[in-house]
Amino acid sequence: MRGLVTELGRRLDAHQRSRIAELDLTPTQAKALEELGEPRTARELAGMLCCEPPNVTYVISKLEKQGMVERRPHPQDRRAKQLVLTEAGRELRLDLLRRMGTESPLDHLSHEERVALRQGLLKALGRDGAA
């Protein structure tokens, strides 16, 4: 069983990496775009990416130079900045999400099989009541 889970994980990872590469992004840039569906601070994004804020600063600076992200004043904390996707960034994010969802190793599963797989994985992770 463990070998099957590992193989599926590898196939899903390879699929994601190929889709990310099609857009000339690094995996970290892609994850940042995914997580910036709503404005966040660099500290919030660092927590979501499981990295230090200076790493996020580097990734966001690259995305900012490409015109994908803007730093704006935080509405409640004048010391902080919010990271906000530009129109081009929102379009790239949607393209990324669309590409990640096509030709997936899970495409051949029916809707019911996907639901059952998700439920089984949640249960295995001890999160069987999760949404």
C-alpha positions in Angstrom: 0.0 0.0 0.0 2.7 2.4 1.0 4.4 1.9 -2.4 1.2 2.8 -4.2 0.8 6.0 -2.2 4.4 6.9 -2.9 4.1 6.2 -6.7 0.9 8.3 -6.9 2.6 11.1 -5.0 5.5 11.0 -7.5 3.2 11.1 -10.5 1.2 14.0 -9.0 4.4 15.9 -8.3 5.8 15.3 -11.8 2.5 16.5 -13.2 2.6 19.6 -11.2 6.2 20.4 -12.0 5.6 20.0 -15.7 2.6 22.3 -15.6 4.6 24.9 -13.5 7.5 24.7 -16.0 5.1 25.4 -18.9 4.6 28.8 -17.3 8.3 29.4 -16.7 7.7 29.5 -12.9 9.5 27.9 -10.0 7.5 25.6 -7.7 7.7 28.3 -5.0 6.5 31.0 -7.3 3.6 28.8 -8.3 2.7 28.0 -4.7 2.8 31.7 -3.9 0.5 32.5 -6.8 -1.9 29.8 -5.6 -2.0 31.2 -2.0 -2.5 34.8 -3.2 -6.0 34.2 -4.2 -6.7 36.9 -1.6 -4.3 39.6 -0.2 -1.8 38.4 2.4 1.2 39.8 4.3 4.6 38.3 3.6 4.6 36.8 7.1 1.2 35.1 6.4 2.5 33.8 3.0 5.7 32.5 4.6 3.6 30.5 7.0 1.7 29.0 4.2 4.8 28.2 2.2 6.6 26.9 5.3 9.6 29.2 4.8 11.1 32.2 6.3 9.9 35.8 5.4 13.2 36.7 3.7 12.6 33.8 1.2 9.1 35.1 0.5 10.6 38.6 -0.1 12.9 37.1 -2.7 10.1 35.2 -4.4 7.6 38.1 -4.3 10.3 40.5 -5.6 10.7 38.3 -8.7 6.9 38.1 -9.2 6.7 41.9 -8.7 9.3 42.5 -11.4 7.3 40.4 -13.7 4.2 42.5 -13.0 2.3 39.7 -11.2 2.2 41.1 -7.6 2.0 44.5 -6.0 2.9 45.5 -2.4 0.2 47.7 -1.0 -0.4 49.3 2.4 -2.2 47.0 4.8 -5.6 48.4 5.7 -5.3 47.7 9.4 -1.6 47.7 10.1 0.3 50.7 8.7 3.7 49.0 9.4 2.8 46.0 7.1 2.3 45.6 3.4 -0.2 43.3 1.7 0.8 41.2 -1.3 -1.9 41.6 -4.0 -2.1 40.0 -7.4 -2.2 42.3 -10.4 -4.7 41.6 -13.2 -1.8 39.8 -15.0 -1.1 37.9 -11.8 -4.8 36.9 -11.4 -4.8 35.6 -15.0 -1.6 33.7 -14.5 -3.0 32.2 -11.3 -6.1 31.0 -13.1 -4.1 29.6 -16.0 -1.8 27.8 -13.5 -4.8 26.3 -11.6 -6.5 25.3 -14.9 -3.3 23.6 -16.2 -2.8 21.8 -12.9 -6.3 20.4 -13.2 -5.8 19.0 -16.7 -4.3 15.7 -17.7 -3.8 14.8 -14.1 -2.9 11.3 -13.0 -6.3 11.2 -11.4 -8.3 12.1 -14.6 -9.3 8.5 -15.3 -11.2 8.3 -12.0 -14.9 8.9 -11.9 -16.3 11.6 -9.7 -17.4 9.0 -7.2 -13.9 7.4 -7.2 -12.3 10.8 -6.6 -14.7 11.4 -3.6 -13.9 8.0 -2.2 -10.1 8.5 -2.6 -10.3 11.9 -1.0 -12.3 10.5 1.9 -9.9 7.6 2.3 -6.9 10.0 2.3 -8.5 12.3 4.8 -9.3 9.4 7.1 -5.7 8.1 6.8 -4.5 11.5 7.8 -6.8 11.6 10.8 -8.9 14.3 9.3 -12.0 12.3 8.4 -14.3 15.1 9.5 -12.6 17.7 7.4 -14.2 19.5 4.5 
